[in-house]
Amino acid sequence: MNVKYRSYGENTPLMTLAGIVAASSMIFMGINELFEIEFAVLWRVLVLHFLLLIASGIMAYSKSRFIADDYSVTFTRPLFRNIVINYIDIDEITVYTEMHRGRRQHIYHNIYVEVIEFKTIDGKKQVFKNIMDINPDSHVAAVLGMHKIFEMGKFKILQKFIEKKKPDFYS
């Protein structure tokens, strides 16, 4: 099982860093005009800031993915380390949905976020969030009902997959 998903809320510190880098670039260019700093120093700083902005853009708009096999699930994000969770170490899996209100182009809309929490035997807790691609006003939601659509979420399917594989360890 190899699935891509759009993560939610993990890029907020990254976007803050990108804003700080952009602001510091502008401030440094203003200081350069006042004190006439050497061009090579200015060039190096601006290239470094540009590379940081490019890296933050890649990380902000790229999709995350999880890969589930017979023994473990691996969560990957570009430019971050992989998180591997072995099925035998899982104590409890919880999947639920949250509704967040977002604003795009001066129009408010609902964003449904699917959350999966892994609690391991050693007490650690891993949480991953997925932006669901559903529209509550669609015909599918009206026919099936929202609870059926939530049952078809990527993390809900992953939970069922893991729970089906986990009893095999004890036999």
N, C-alpha and C positions, 0 to 999 in steps of 0.2 A: 504494500500500500504506500504509494508515493503521491502526496497531495500538496498543492500550493495553497496558501491562504494569505489574506491581508491582515497583518497584525494591527492591533489597536492600542494606542497609548504608550507604546514602547519608544516612540521617536520624539517625545516631548523634550527630553533633555538634549537630544541631538539638534533639534530645531533651535533651542535656546543657544547652544554652542555656535550654530551657523550665524545667528543674529549677532552674537558677540564678536565673531570673527569679521563679519561684514562691517560692523560699527568701528572696530579697531583699525580696519584697513582705511576707512575714511578719515579717522582721526590721525593716523600715521601719515597719510598723504597731506593733510593740513599742516602737521608739524613739519613735514619736509619743505613745504613752501615757505614757512617762517624761518627755518634755520638752515635751509639749503644743505641737506644731508647728501652724502655721496650717492650717485646714481646706482652703483652696484649694490649697496646696502638696501636701498629702496626696492630695487628689482627683486632681490632675494626674499624680502618680506612679503611683497605682493604676490610672488609666485607661491610661496608657502600658504598664504591666505587663500589664494585661488584653489590650490589643491585640497585644502580642508573643506572649502565650500563644495567642490565636486564630490568628495568622499561623503559628505553629509547628504548631498542630494541623492547619491546612489543608494545610501542606506535608508533614506526616508521613503523612496518610491519603489523600492524593490520588494518583491513578495517573499515571505517566509515559507518554509516548507517543513513537513514532517514525513518521516520515512519509518513505517512500521513493518517489522519482519516477525518471525516466529518467536523471538526472544526479547526484543527491546524496541523502543521507539526513540528516534533521533529527531530533535528539533533543530533546524538550521536557519540562520539569518546571515545575509551577506556581510562580510567584514566583522563578524562576531564568532565566538567559539560555539561549537556544537554542544547541545545538551542531550546526553544519552540517559534514558531511564529504562532500566531492566525491569521486565514484568515481575520477576520474582521479588524485587525490592518494593513493589507497590503495595501499600496498605489499603488505600482508598482512592477512588477516582470519583470526582464530582463534576458534572457538567450542568451549567445553567445559562440562561440568557439574561441580558440586561438591555434596557432601552435607554439610549442617550439622545438628547435633542441637539441637533446640529444646525448650522446656518450656512447656507451656500447661496451666493448671489441674492442676498437679502430675502431669502425664503427659508423658513424653518422647516425641517423635516426630521423624521425619526430614524435613528441608526440603531439597528439591532446588533448587539455584540454577544457572541457565544464565548463562554469562559470555561476552560477546563483546568481543574486543580488536581495535581498529583500529590498525595501525602505518602511519603515513604516510611519504611519500617524504622529508619534511624531518626525520624522526626522532621525531616526536611520537607519543604513545601514548594512546589514549582507551579506557577500560574502562567497560562498562555491565553491570549485573547484573539478572536477572529471577528472581523467585520463581516456579517452575513449579507449576502446578496439577495435580499428579499424586499418586496414592496408590500406593505400591509393593505394597500388599496387595489392590488392586482386581482384578476379573476381567479387565479390559482388559490390565493389566500381565502377568497370568498367561498370557493367550492370545497377545498380540503379543510380549512380552518387553520388558524395560526399554530395550534399545538402540533398538528401533523407536519407543518413546515419546519418547526423547531426540532422535531424528531429526525429530520433529514439533514441536519447540520453536520459539518465536517467533523467536529469534535465529538458529537454524539455517535457518529458512525465509528470513530476511532475508539470510543469507550466500549462499544459493543464488540468490536474486533478484539480488543485487549481482554475483555472479560471472557470471550470465547476461547482465547489462547491460554489464559492463565490456569484453568483447571487441569490442563495437560501436564503441568509441572508436578502436580501432586499425585498423579497416577503412576 
